[in-house]
Amino acid sequence: MSKIAIVDYGLGNLRSVSKALEKVGGNVSITGNLDEIRAADGIILPGVGAFHEGMARLSDLQTALLEAQGQVPVLGICLGMQMLMDFSEEHGLSAGLGLIPGTARRFKRTQGYKIPHMGWNQVSLSQDDDPLYSGIPDGSFFYFVHSYWADSPDQYLVTSTEYINRFASSIRNGTVWGTQFHPEKSGEAGLQILENYIGMV
């Protein structure tokens, strides 16, 4: 059975991601071991917290993620998605993994809107045939918690969402995907995302 590694670098709700994957049939391990991540058939990079701290904590585990591009399906969740991109503006401009072009930018304070963007919101499909969204209708709701939004070129957009401005709520470059929302907190639609991911592993 294919093995999925959830990258443990000290940030993120690892257990809830693991339990959700197991619920839809995933064979999962939570690991911070470089060799185990390299040997996995799929890699998930979760994350909650500050971008620069996440990149620092990731340390040499970055190697496994960079090597995985084009080899196995990689899925970044929330902060994990932002870390897949080129840069973040959080605490000054910080470099990410550069696996999907784009920059994480802070929402501008706007009357009538709270930051962080927290709660349920809709996603609009930019690509009708992306395997991560198989069986998920356009306009489905997912659960978000974030203060920075993904600014990524349109060719990498899988879905977009409106909150203060339009932003990339999921992105893809080859075998690397990212979701700004938390599929593990997004009910049936989120579980379908994870089941679709398992189907690609």
Secondary structure by P-SEA (a helix, b strand, c coil): cbbbbcccccccaaaaaaaaaaaacccccccccaaaaaaccbbbbbbcccaaaaaaaaccaaaaaaaacccbbbbbccaaaaaacccccccccccccccbbbbbbcccccccccccccccbbbbbcccccccccccccbbbbbbbcccccccccccccbbbbcccccccccccccbbbbccccccccaaaaaaaaaaaaac
